[in-house]
Amino acid sequence: MTTQKKKQQRPLHAYKNLSFLNSKDARAIRILSEFLEPLSRFNYFGVKDIIVFFGSARIQSPAEANKRLREAAAKLRKKKEKNFERSEEYRVAKMAVEMSAYYKDATELSFLLTKWSRSLKEKGRFVVCTGGGPGIMEAANRGATEAKGRSIGLNISLPFEQFPNPFISPELNFEFHYFFMRKYWFMYLGKALVAFPGGFGTLDELMELLTLLQTKKIKKKMTVILYGKKYWEHVINFSYLEKYGMIGKEDFSLFKFADSPSEAFQLLKQGLNKNYPDNSI
């Protein structure tokens, strides 16, 4: 008596095998996907280059910051705390109101840049790009939306803070797993960068860019603006670095300071027109 063999089930193609694709053996494929998929979308939607906005995810809009200050004051009054204005909770809420001015400025600067870029002869130039999250990133995407232009969000998957804001153009909303692939797109497409006040993430991105420019690993010209001179000179003592020989006098030419949207806009426009004259208007 012969035994009839059962028909074998067809196995999955390797490119459909999610168990494999999510394994450590397929890490190179996942990394490559974060290069090829954004490249395909940028090409399809005609994005030639970008203006990058960095800044804290924790900076609130003026409306939100003032609301939280009122709530903090009401809460502390209810507890009948004396001199509640000196409490840490109230101090933090009051500082958030002060810092919210940067949200307003980032929105306005992005609006000005987007309106200008839309007037250029060649389309798809100098599109506003952020890290995709809240705070300064949201403000910049918001300004581009208010100027009726597109903007990009290069979001990163994190356990906190980082969720795509609602002002990113849907077709240019990206989600990255690998920080270094996200950094690649900031640097590869970037023609200018504006660094608003921020923490570790902003400092990381800014210092990496300045290092690449200083060492000429980036050969293209980039206009770098540090927005909020008082903040940046408190956080980074550039003169101290130069005094002790850690940077040279020539390194101060790598960036400029700005304290208003109109000042930053003029510096960016001048830099972009100088470095990429074919796109001037």
C-alpha positions as CSV (number, residue, x, y, z in Angstrom):
1,M,0.0,0.0,0.0
2,T,1.5,3.4,-1.1
3,T,1.3,6.6,1.1
4,Q,0.1,9.6,-0.8
5,K,2.2,12.7,-0.1
6,K,0.4,15.9,0.8
7,K,0.9,18.8,-1.4
8,Q,3.4,21.3,0.1
9,Q,2.1,24.7,0.9
10,R,4.0,27.4,-1.1
11,P,6.4,29.2,1.2
12,L,6.4,33.0,1.5
13,H,8.7,35.0,-0.7
14,A,11.5,36.5,1.4
15,Y,10.3,40.0,0.7
16,K,6.9,39.1,2.1
17,N,8.2,37.3,5.2
18,L,7.6,39.8,8.0
19,S,9.3,37.6,10.6
20,F,12.5,37.7,8.5
21,L,12.2,41.4,7.6
22,N,11.8,42.3,11.3
23,S,14.8,40.2,12.4
24,K,18.4,41.3,13.0
25,D,19.4,39.5,9.8
26,A,17.3,41.9,7.7
27,R,18.6,45.1,9.4
28,A,20.4,46.1,6.2
29,I,17.2,45.9,4.2
30,R,15.3,48.0,6.7
31,I,18.1,50.6,6.6
32,L,18.0,50.6,2.8
33,S,14.2,51.0,2.9
34,E,14.6,54.3,4.9
35,F,16.8,55.5,2.0
36,L,14.9,54.3,-1.0
37,E,11.3,54.9,0.1
38,P,11.9,58.6,1.0
39,L,14.0,59.0,-2.2
40,S,11.1,57.7,-4.3
41,R,8.6,60.0,-2.7
42,F,10.8,63.1,-2.9
43,N,11.4,62.4,-6.6
44,Y,7.7,61.8,-7.2
45,F,6.6,65.0,-5.5
46,G,9.4,67.1,-7.0
47,V,11.2,68.1,-3.8
48,K,14.6,69.3,-4.9
49,D,16.0,70.6,-1.6
50,I,14.9,71.8,1.9
51,I,15.3,74.4,4.6
52,V,15.5,72.6,7.9
53,F,14.0,73.8,11.2
54,F,15.4,72.4,14.4
55,G,14.1,73.3,17.9
56,S,12.6,71.9,21.0
57,A,9.5,69.7,20.9
58,R,8.6,71.1,24.4
59,I,8.0,74.7,23.3
60,Q,4.3,75.4,23.4
61,S,2.2,77.8,21.4
62,P,1.5,81.1,23.2
63,A,-2.2,80.1,23.6
64,E,-1.3,76.8,25.2
65,A,1.5,78.2,27.4
66,N,-0.8,81.0,28.8
67,K,-3.5,78.5,29.4
68,R,-1.2,76.3,31.5
69,L,0.1,79.3,33.4
70,R,-3.5,80.3,34.4
71,E,-4.2,76.7,35.4
72,A,-1.0,76.5,37.5
73,A,-1.9,79.8,39.2
74,A,-5.4,78.6,39.9
75,K,-4.2,75.3,41.3
76,L,-1.7,76.9,43.6
77,R,-4.2,79.5,44.8
78,K,-6.6,76.7,45.6
79,K,-4.0,75.1,47.8
80,K,-3.7,78.5,49.5
81,E,0.1,78.5,49.0
82,K,1.7,81.8,50.0
83,N,4.0,83.5,47.4
84,F,3.0,80.8,44.9
85,E,4.7,82.9,42.2
86,R,8.0,81.7,43.7
87,S,7.2,78.0,43.4
88,E,8.9,75.8,40.9
89,E,5.7,74.8,39.3
90,Y,4.7,78.4,38.6
91,R,8.3,79.3,37.5
92,V,8.3,76.5,34.9
93,A,4.8,77.6,33.6
94,K,5.9,81.2,33.4
95,M,9.1,80.2,31.6
96,A,7.0,78.3,29.1
97,V,5.1,81.5,28.3
98,E,8.4,83.3,27.7
99,M,9.7,80.5,25.4
100,S,6.4,80.4,23.5
101,A,7.5,83.5,21.6
102,Y,9.8,81.2,19.7
103,Y,6.8,79.2,18.5
104,K,5.2,82.3,17.1
105,D,8.5,83.4,15.5
106,A,9.1,79.9,13.9
107,T,5.6,80.0,12.4
108,E,6.1,83.5,11.0
109,L,9.6,82.7,9.6
110,S,8.3,79.5,7.9
111,F,5.4,81.5,6.4
112,L,7.8,84.0,4.9
113,L,10.1,81.3,3.5
114,T,7.3,79.3,2.0
115,K,5.7,82.3,0.4
116,W,9.1,83.2,-1.1
117,S,9.9,79.7,-2.3
118,R,6.5,79.4,-4.0
119,S,7.3,82.5,-6.0
120,L,10.6,81.1,-7.4
121,K,10.7,80.1,-11.1
122,E,11.7,76.6,-10.4
123,K,9.2,74.7,-8.2
124,G,10.1,72.3,-5.4
125,R,12.9,74.4,-4.1
126,F,13.7,75.2,-0.5
127,V,10.7,73.4,1.1
128,V,10.4,73.7,4.8
129,C,11.4,70.5,6.6
130,T,11.1,69.6,10.3
131,G,11.6,66.6,12.6
132,G,7.8,66.1,12.3
133,G,6.9,66.5,16.0
134,P,5.4,69.1,18.3
135,G,6.9,72.4,19.5
136,I,9.1,74.3,17.1
137,M,8.6,71.6,14.5
138,E,4.8,72.0,14.6
139,A,5.2,75.8,14.4
140,A,7.4,75.5,11.2
141,N,5.0,73.1,9.5
142,R,2.1,75.3,10.6
143,G,3.7,78.4,9.0
144,A,4.1,76.6,5.7
145,T,0.5,75.5,5.8
146,E,-0.7,79.0,6.5
147,A,1.3,80.2,3.4
148,K,-0.5,77.5,1.4
149,G,2.7,75.6,0.7
150,R,3.9,72.0,1.3
151,S,6.2,71.1,4.1
152,I,8.0,67.9,5.2
153,G,8.0,66.0,8.5
154,L,10.8,63.5,9.1
155,N,9.4,62.0,12.3
156,I,11.3,59.5,14.5
157,S,9.7,56.7,16.5
158,L,10.2,57.5,20.2
159,P,8.4,56.3,23.3
160,F,7.5,59.9,24.2
161,E,7.1,63.4,22.7
162,Q,7.4,62.4,19.1
163,F,4.1,62.1,17.2
164,P,3.6,63.7,13.8
165,N,2.0,67.1,14.0
166,P,-1.2,67.8,12.0
167,F,0.4,70.5,9.8
168,I,2.8,68.2,7.8
169,S,1.8,67.7,4.2
170,P,0.3,64.1,4.2
171,E,2.3,63.1,1.2
172,L,5.6,64.2,2.8
173,N,5.0,62.8,6.2
174,F,7.7,60.2,7.0
175,E,8.3,57.9,9.9
176,F,11.9,56.8,10.7
177,H,13.2,54.1,13.0
178,Y,16.9,54.9,12.5
179,F,18.2,58.3,13.7
180,F,21.1,58.2,11.3
181,M,18.9,57.7,8.2
182,R,16.7,60.6,9.3
183,K,19.9,62.7,9.8
184,Y,21.0,61.7,6.3
185,W,17.9,63.3,4.7
186,F,18.3,66.5,6.7
187,M,21.9,66.9,5.5
188,Y,21.5,65.5,2.0
189,L,18.6,67.7,0.9
190,G,19.3,70.7,3.2
191,K,20.5,74.0,1.7
192,A,19.9,76.0,4.9
193,L,19.2,75.4,8.6
194,V,17.5,77.4,11.3
195,A,18.2,76.2,14.9
196,F,15.7,77.5,17.4
197,P,16.2,77.0,21.1
198,G,16.2,73.3,22.0
199,G,17.7,70.6,24.1
200,F,19.8,67.5,23.5
201,G,18.2,66.6,20.2
202,T,18.7,70.2,18.8
203,L,22.2,70.4,20.1
204,D,23.0,67.0,18.6
205,E,21.8,67.9,15.1
206,L,23.4,71.4,15.2
207,M,26.8,70.2,16.3
208,E,26.8,67.4,13.8
209,L,26.1,69.8,11.0
210,L,28.7,72.3,12.1
211,T,31.2,69.5,12.4
212,L,30.4,68.3,8.8
213,L,30.8,71.9,7.5
214,Q,33.9,72.6,9.5
215,T,35.6,69.4,8.2
216,K,34.3,70.0,4.7
217,K,32.6,66.6,4.6
218,I,29.6,68.6,3.3
219,K,31.0,70.4,0.2
220,K,27.9,72.3,-0.7
221,K,27.2,75.8,0.8
222,M,24.7,75.9,3.7
223,T,23.3,78.9,5.4
224,V,23.0,78.3,9.2
225,I,21.0,80.5,11.5
226,L,21.0,80.3,15.2
227,Y,17.7,81.9,16.2
228,G,17.8,83.7,19.6
229,K,21.3,85.0,20.2
230,K,20.8,85.4,24.0
231,Y,19.7,81.8,24.3
232,W,22.5,80.3,22.2
233,E,25.3,82.4,23.8
234,H,24.1,81.2,27.2
235,V,24.0,77.6,26.1
236,I,27.2,77.5,24.1
237,N,30.0,79.8,24.9
238,F,31.6,80.0,21.4
239,S,34.1,82.7,22.5
240,Y,35.3,80.4,25.3
241,L,35.8,77.6,22.8
242,E,37.8,79.9,20.6
243,K,39.8,81.3,23.5
244,Y,41.0,77.8,24.4
245,G,41.8,76.8,20.9
246,M,39.0,74.3,20.5
247,I,37.7,76.1,17.4
248,G,39.3,78.8,15.1
249,K,38.2,82.3,14.4
250,E,37.2,81.1,10.9
251,D,34.6,78.8,12.4
252,F,32.5,81.7,13.4
253,S,31.7,82.1,9.7
254,L,29.8,78.8,9.7
255,F,26.7,80.4,11.3
256,K,24.9,83.7,11.9
257,F,22.6,84.9,14.7
258,A,19.1,86.2,14.2
259,D,16.5,87.6,16.7
260,S,13.4,88.2,14.5
261,P,11.6,86.4,11.7
262,S,12.3,89.3,9.3
263,E,16.1,89.3,10.1
264,A,16.3,85.5,9.8
265,F,14.4,85.6,6.5
266,Q,16.7,88.2,5.0
267,L,19.8,86.3,6.0
268,L,18.4,83.0,4.6
269,K,17.2,84.6,1.4
270,Q,20.6,86.4,0.9
271,G,22.5,83.2,1.6
272,L,20.4,81.0,-0.7
273,N,20.5,83.5,-3.6
274,K,24.2,83.8,-3.2
275,N,24.9,80.1,-3.0
276,Y,22.3,79.1,-5.6
277,P,21.9,82.1,-7.8
278,D,19.9,80.3,-10.5
279,N,17.0,80.3,-8.2
280,S,16.9,84.0,-7.3
281,I,13.9,86.1,-8.2
